[in-house]
């Protein structure tokens, strides 16, 4: 990462008129623009109107959570830069905060994937979140990321998570991946404009066996076209609402929706009864192999059908072409 020590080339650049400075910066690739933006406030003021588009930003912490730092990777994944050394010297988190927000100083800058580690799990991480929120508001900066992966383990303050989540540009955010979120936090952020703008959602656990599945409402998730979520249980009515919503959506062949690591809080008969309310394709298996936990349900699109499988601790829905489904295909579910 570029430090504040000036090179001879940088000194020559600083003596150029502002218009020529911007032309030089505009000729650089995205990661070089990013590096030059970190040098000083003066250079930032010249470069902040020049957009940067890169593949990923990773907001990391050290194994013992002593300080935060960033890693940027280009579109091809062949080149990356980091400011770990600079952040290690500074340690109070302000450099990591400024580096993150400086990237988005130009309102046309955006990142495909933004991953933020353990920031809500430790006190200095919470302090860093508060700094990001305060500085982003002061500088009127929005975080423009298409996909956000956020570790929410031990995030006890739902209001703080909401404030942080509202920094994201709802017009850009499309995919949300939450790791170990408490149920109340999921319910809180699902009320936000940013959540409603997402089309894809993943809720998973980094500690699969030791972390219990959480409970949260599915009411605000019916707009999603793709999700894989970990939830403690589901009722027959919730299953009905999901199927009814998704059979009417403009989905495409291959789209999948899944609730896993879950249990049924309704009886098998109640679940079977609600699924029987939908127009279905007869089960193509021979009677001796018939499974009551699979339904092939017609969708509003006359070319598609929805395969619904409630086997064991999963609910899986998959969109397929509307035609008789061979038994060998159902073996995959």
N, C-alpha and C positions, 0 to 999 in steps of 0.2 A: 504494500500500500504506500502511496505517496506520503511523505512526511512534510513537515513545515520547512525543512531545509531547502532552500531554493537552488536549483541547478542553473547553469549558464543559459540554457535554452529557455527556462522559465523566466529568467530576468529579461531576456530579449523580448519574450512575448509580452511581458508586462509594460514594456515601453511602446507597444503598438497602440494605435487608436482603438477605441472600444469596438468599432465596426469590424476592424481587421481581427481583433481578438476573437470575436464571435465566429468569424469565418474560419479561423484556424480550429477552434473548438468543434465547429460543425463538421469539419473534415475528419475528425477522429472517430474511431469505432466506439461502441457503447461503453466498454469497460475502461477505455482510456478517458472518455468523458467523465466517467464516474470517479476515476482517480484524481483528475485535475480539480474536480468539484470539492474535494476534501481538503485542499491546500490552505485556503484562507477565506475569510468573509468577502474580501474584495473580488476574488476569483469566483466565488459562489454567486455574487450579484451579477457578474457578467455571464456566467454559464447557466444560471437557473432557467433561462428561457429556451435552452436547447434540450430537447427531450432525450431520455435514455430509456431504451427498451431492452430488457435482458430476461433470461430464462428463469433464474431462481435466485432468491435471497434467503439465506439461512441465518436466523438470529439465534446464536448459540450461547451456551454457558459452559464454563470449565467443569470437570468432574466434581470438584468440591464447591461449585457455585460461587467462586470468588469474584468473578466479573463476567460481563457479557461482551460479545464481539460478533462481527458479521462476516459472512462469506458470500460473495457474488459469483454466479456462474453464467457463462454466455450461452447462447441458443444451442450451440452444438455440443455443449458440455465438455469442450476440449480445453477451455481456459477459465481460470477462476482467480479471483483476488480476494485478499482478506485484510482486515485491520486488527488482527489479534495482538500483534506486538504493541501497537499504539494503545489499545484498550487495556492491555495488561499494565502498562505504565500508569495509566490514569485511574483505573479501578472503580471509580464512583458511578460509572454507568452513563455519564453525560455524553461521552464521545460516541458510544454505541447508539445512543438516542439521536444525536445530531447526524451521524452517518446514515441512519435509517431514513430520517426525515429529509435530509439533503437530497437523497435519491429522488424523492417525490416533489422537490421544490418546483419543478416544471410540471404544470398540470397535464402535460401530454406524456410524461414518463409513466411506465407501468412495468409490472413484472408478471410473468406467467404463474410462477409458484412462489409463495411466501411461507416459510416454515418457522415457527417460533417455539422454542423449547422451554419447558418448565418455568415459565415466567411468573406464573401465579402460585407456584409451589413454595417459594422461599421469600423471606422478607425483603431482601435486596431486589428480588424480582418484582415484587409488588411496588416497591419504591420506583423501579425503572418504568413500570407501567404508568404510574402517576406522572412521571416526567414526560413520557411520550404523549400522554393525553394533554398535559398543560402546554407543552411546546407546540404540538400540532394545532391546538386551538389558537395559540398566540400568533402562529404563522399562517393560519388558515390553510392547512395542508390536509389533503385527503390521501389515504393509502390506496393506491390503485393496483390491486392484485386480482388476477382471474381465479386463482385457487389459493385458499388459505388452509394451512395445516396448523392447528393450535392445540398444544397440550394444556389441558385444564385440570389436571390432577390437583386436588386440595384447593381448588378455587372456591373459597368460602363466601366471597363477596360478589353476589350477582350484580348489584349496581355498578361495581367497578368493571366487571366483564362487559356489561352493556355499554358503558362509556368508551371502553377500548374498541369494542366491536363497531360502534357507530362512527369510528374514524375511517372505516373502509368505504370506498366509493361503491354505492349500490348499483351503479350503471356498469361497473366492470366486474364485480364479484359474481362468479357463476358456480363455483364448487367449494364446499366447506367440509373439512375433515377434522373432527373433534376427537381428541384422545382423552379418555377417562373423565368426561364431564359429569359433575353432579347433576341430578335430575332437575333441581330448581334452577340451575344455570341454563340448561337446555330450554326449559320453559320460558325463562326470561328473555334470552336472545331470540327465541322463535317469534317474539312479538315485534321485532325490529324490521325496518325497511330492508336492511342488508340481508337478513335471513330470507325474507319474502322474494328477494331478487335472485336467490340461488335456485338452480335447477337440479343440482346433485348434492347429496349429503352422505357422509360416512360418519358413524359413531362407533368407535372401537376402544379396545383397552390394550395398553402396553403390558399389563399384568393379567393375562387372560384367565388364569385359574384362581388367582388370589383376590381379584377385584370383583365384587358382586355387580350384576347388571343393575342399572338404575331405572327408576320409573319416571316418565315424563309424558306429557300429552302428545298425541298424534294429530290433534286438531289442526295445528298450524303447519303440518307436513304434507297435506293433501295436494299442494301445488307442485311438489317435487316430481320430476320425471324419472329420477334414478336415485335410489338410496339403498344403503346397507347399514343397518343400525342394530346396536346391541341394546336390548330392553328386557326388563325382568319378566313381564307377562303381558298377555293380551286377552281381550274378551271377544265373545262372538260378535257383539255390536261393532267393536273396533275393526274386526276383520271385514265385516259387511261394509263399513264405511270406506275402507281401503280399496276393496274390490270394486265397489260401485264407482268410486272416484277414478280408478285407473282404467276401468273398462271404457270409460267415456273420454279419456285423454287422447290427444293425437300422438300416440307413441309409435315406435317403429319396431320392426322385427329385431329381436335380440335384446331389447331393453329388459333389465332385471331389477326387481325390488325384493329386498330381503330383510326380515327381522330374525336375528339369530341369538343363541344363548338365552332362549326365552322359554316360558312355560304357558300352558293354557289355563286361564282362570275360569273358563266356562267348560261345560261338559262336552264330550265328543258329539253327543246328540244335538246340543245347541249349535255347535259349530257346523255340523252337517246340515242342519235345518236352514241356517242363514245362507249357506252356499247353494242349497237347493232352490233358493229364490231366484237365481240367475239362470238365463238360458244357457244350457250346457251341451257340449258334445258328449255322446254316450262314451263311457269308459271302454276303450278298445281291447282291454285285456280279457282273456278267458275268465269265467266265473271263479275258478280256483285261484286265480292270481289277482283278482280285483282288489284294489286299494280304495278304501272310502276316503282317504285323506288327499286324494288328487281330484281336481275338477278341471275340465277344459271348458272355459266360459267364453261365450261369444262377446266380442267387443263392439262398440258402436261402429267402428270401421269394418265394413263387410269383408275386408281382405284379411283381418287379423283375429286372433283368439288369444285368450289369457290362460296360461296354465298355472293353476294355484295348487301348491303343495303345502300341507300343514303337518308334515311328518316330523315326529320326535320333537326336538327343541328349536324348530325353525318354521318360519313362514316364508315361502319363496314364490314369487310370481314372475313368470317369464312370458314375453310377447312372442308369438309365433304366427306363421301364415295360417289362415283358416283352411284347414283340410284335415282329414282323419289322421290322428297321431298314432303311429305304430307303437306297439308295446315296447319295442327295443329303445325307442326314444324316451319313454317314460322311465326307463331304468336309470337314466342320467340324473334323476331328481330324488 
